[in-house]
Amino acid sequence: MNNVDLSKISKVIEDPNIKIETSKNLNSNVLKQRVNVDILKQRLLKQKKKDRFKRTIILSTVVVSLGALTMLTY
């Protein structure tokens, strides 16, 4: 490898218009955003209820269709 190539790569251009977020800035942003656990639990329960309803509808449809096929065959 050539040392000249390494020196070209290692040059950093400093631009005053670019802001770099440090970990201190990121931590302050994270602390401002709080999450309400109760709302998340409600969303989870609502989603579980929807999934259970879908499963019930699908299962009942399968049972009714099998019953109808059984009745038609006799």
N, C-alpha and C positions, 0 to 999 in steps of 0.2 A: 504494500500500500504506500501511497505517496503522502507525505506530510502536507503538501500543498493542498491536496484534496480535502484533508481533514480540517484545515484552517478555513477553507471556504464553507464547509458545512457548519462549523461551530459558530459562525457569525450570527448574532441575533440583532434583528432590526428593531429598534425601540420606536414605537409610535405613541405619542402622547394622547391620541384619540382613543386608543384601545384600553379598556378597563379590564383588569384581571381580578376575578373574585377570589379572595383568599378564603381559607377555612373559617376565619373569624366572621366574614360577611355571610357565608353560607349558614353558619350556626345561628346567627341573629335572624335570618329569614326563616329558618326552620322553627325557631322558638315562637315566632309570631303566629304560625299556623297551628291551631289546636284542633284536635278531633274529639267530637263528642261520641263516647263509646256507646251510649244508649241509642243514638240514632243509627249507628252501625249495626247494633243488635237488632233493632227494628227492621232494618233493610234485609238483614240475613233471614229473620223469621218470615218476612213477607215473601222473599224469594223461595224459601223452603215450602211455604204454603202453596205458592203457585206451582212448584214442581210436583208436590203431592197431588194437587188437583188435576194436573195434566196426566199423571200416572193413573189416577182413579178413572178419568174419562177414557183413557186408552184401554185399560183393563176391562172396564164395563162394556165398552164397544166390542171387544173381542169376545167376551162372554155372551153378550146378546146375539152377536152374529153366529157364534157356534150353536146357540140354542135355536136360532131361526133355521139354520141349516139342518139341525137334527129334526126339527118339526117338519120341515119340507120333505125330508127323506122318508118319513113314515106315512 
